[in-house]
Amino acid sequence: MRLEDNITMFVKNELKKTKKVLSPDDPETIKSQREDEEMFEGEDEDQRKSCREAFLKITLHFLRRLKQHEMADHLQSKIFAPLYKRELKAQLKKKFQCVFEGIAKAGNPTLLNQIYTELYITEGETAEVNDEHEVRQIETVSRKSKGPETTIRQEDIFKSLPGRDEPIRTVLTKGVAGIGKTVLTQKFTLDWAEDKANQDIQFIFPFTFRELNVLKEEKFSLVELVHLFFTETKESGICRLEDFQVVFILDGLDECRLNLDFNKTKILTETMKSTSLDALLTNLIKGNLLPSARLWITTRPAAASQIPPECVDMVTEVRGFTDPQKEEYFRKRFRDEEQASRIISHIKTSRSLHIMCHIPVFCWIIATVLEDVLKTRDGGQMPKTLTEMYIHFLVVQAKVKRIKYDGGAETDPHWSPESRKMVESLGKLAFDQLQKGNLIFYESDLTECGIDIRVASVYSGVFTQIFKEERGLYQDKVFCFVHLSVQEFLAALHVHLTFINSGVNQLEEQQTSSQTEKDFYQSSVDKALQSPNGHLDLFLRFLLGLKTNQICLQGLVTQTGSSSQTNRETVQYIKNKLSENLSVEKSINLFQCLNELNDHSLVEEIQQSLSSGSLSTDKLSPAQWSALVFILLSSEKDLDAFDLKKYSASEEALLRLLPVVKASKKALLNGCNLSERACGALFSSLQLEDCELRDLDLSNNNVQDSGLTLLFSRLKTTNWKLETLRLSVCNLSERSCETLSSLLSSQPSSLRELDLSNNDLKDSGVKVLSYGLESLYCKLEILRLSGCLITEEGCKSLVSAFSLNSSHLKELDLSYNNPGEAGVKMLEQLRLDTLRYVDGRYNHKQCLIDEETDPV
């Protein structure tokens, strides 16, 4: 064949492929893309590639000469996309296949796939504000029901859940610091890069707000921003992002220093048009810009409300490790089975440590400390309190610095003048930035705190496990502590050392050196209690824990104070505070503080009374009531089924133990002399988002219509999870049925079992109740109406309701009523598993109809 014919055939074939690429609606386009990928494979890959590239350059040249710039861009994007996709996957695989647990650069990297333990992710309800201290949130999570919840695997984050057909564009994932949000996004990206999941996605572009903050004053188009971070896209000429299925990951919204204004920002729809970075991101999140893209935004809970709910298709929450996952982590970390078992057993003996292990970073801190303790103490006592654990963590890092960088020996003193100065500087930085609410620091932040930016890398290089240095765009340095708790510990250490050395209380606005040790600790307790959201809770625990761990701080603290008299006075001061009307969260934190001070007397006293059966609630002081709440909240057994009568069948006892009711799965409050007052208190607990109650028994109490209205009429059913409600013998009349009907027809309604037996509801009440029963939102499976003065008319209302909505009801109890012969015939038409009724002819004899038996 002649040369001219060969060239002509080549050009014709290439033009055919080009036409297919330029026809977005052509079904052959996808096939053409696959052929493009195959073009670069085989023995003569380089030769074919160079031929294609040469022809494409000629084609692009002529398209641009013909002023067909949009067509030229489209062709360039499509042709080079498969090649760039492989390059991007290789780049992301290299970036994310290794992790440094808790550290920035030093140490040996670990393969992410080797240590990754599946995190517990659940679908959330709303992106509402939660500004509680994150340790409080962790403690709340530890009491969460282990019952059925919608759990999601990271690879399925964009997949629609059962019963939901709408596509998911934007996912907002919440989770406290160190819970594993970033690692989650890295695992998602790595699985895609390794061709393990989500291959329908053509490009994943992961960004962090730390990197984006550096560009705060600059202007970009979306395409320019992608080109800046992922330079190969520019080199490949990819500029029509709408031609591809793209995922943007925006990690760390809580660290965002951009002004994301979702109300006043000008609308932007063009991906090639430049604007400020905050306007660009706002439009991307709102869906004005590149609506075909998917977004995954991660944040700590307090910042979640920055994104309007209408911009989010699904909210998820990373709960961290479940109890089995904690064990899995330690068994992966310690290959020695005996060592792993000993560490797991030790953690279980300390509730505060066990709770904190919901956070993967805390598991790593514990593993670091206990590994060293087991090596050096040869079977000695392991740290039990939070403060002990963090002091040992600091000591381990000092040891690493001494041996690895200074050429020291294992037997050398822990602290040198240089390392002591370093910890003092880190403590000052931690405290100053904590006061400002900052968790990440830039050069200006460090300069303000008196740290020379030139030596900041020494902190990162030496204390890599304490203080991380990360490089963002343009090699700008970003600094942070490995976890919020580490920052709070070092901040507490700074305040402790300052007072010991100079007598100055850093927490006071007017700082003088005249304050006594007793006043210093008591004013610190007051300061923490004044914080409405508990932001000083953990700080106070550390501060008081440092007071009782002077021996561990030898070498770091040049002089010791803290007399035993001061200890006793501080303990008594906290006990006095526990007698005041504090919230349950504040009370629990004060008990944790007593634990750090090695005082367990209040708790042990109540525990002994409980064990011996001699607990008399009539004689309990307010502090002892708080101790009882603390003990019960720490007991999984008591939270499975809480029976108020075990402690006191009284309204006073219920009001004292209300936090336990809220955290329990089942609350047995039957026959406890409760009235309308108790209903008001229960309402306050039921409407809270963290209420875990599934089963509530209020039978044999004088609730009355007014109490029931108070309990349920204003309840937001989106928050509560109640499945079983027993209201037998509660002095209710037909007036209560309106409230109950509204409850049954609310969206969503979780109620599955309702017992209204032995209340004078009558036919009129049942008729009103039936309006709720016939609602499509009603999912009731068991209804008990025994002894409710129901006649044939009431039966007619029920049968009519269940005829409209009979798919869920399995059991109906109408015993001890007077349905009459006609009522009985109507009831027997219902297809139920169990039907209990009384035919007047049988003189109130209880009858049972089952599908497989004949009527009695």
URQUIWO-V276161 format. One line per field, one symbol per residue. phi: phi as a letter, one per 40 degrees, with the letter a starting at -180 (. if undefined). A space follows every 50 residues. Layout:
phi: ???
This chain:
phi: .cdccdccccccccccccccccbcccccccdcccccccdcbhcbdccccc ccccccccccdcccccgcccccccccccccdcccdccccccccccbcbbb dgbcbcgccbcdccbcbdccbbcccacccbbcdcccccccccccdcccbc cbcccbcbcccdgbcccbcbbbbcicdgchcccccccdccccccgcafcc ccbbbcbbccccdccdccbacccccccccbccccccgcbbcccbcbbbbb cgdcccbcccbcbbcccbbccbccaccccccdccccgcbfcccbbbbbac dccdccccdccbcabbbccgccdccccdcccccbccdccccccccccccb cccccccccdccdccccccccccccccfgcccdbcccdcccccccccccc ccccbbgcbdccdcbbdccccccccccccdccccccgcbbbbdccccccg bcccbcccccccbdccbbbbbccfgccbbaccadcccccccccccccccc cbgccccccccbbccccdcdccccccccccccbgcbdcdcdccccccbbc cccdgcccabbfccccdccccccccccccccccccccccccccccccgbb ccccccccccccgbcbccbccdcccccccdccccbcccccacbcccbaca ccccccbddcdccccbbcbcgbfcbddcccccddcccccccbcbbbbbdf bccgcccccccbcbccccccbcbbbbbcfbfcbcccccccccccccbcbc cbbbbbdfbccgccccccdcccccccccbcbbbbbcgbgcbdcccccccc ccccabcbcbbbbbcfbbcgcccccccccccbcbbbabcdccfgccbbbb dbbccc
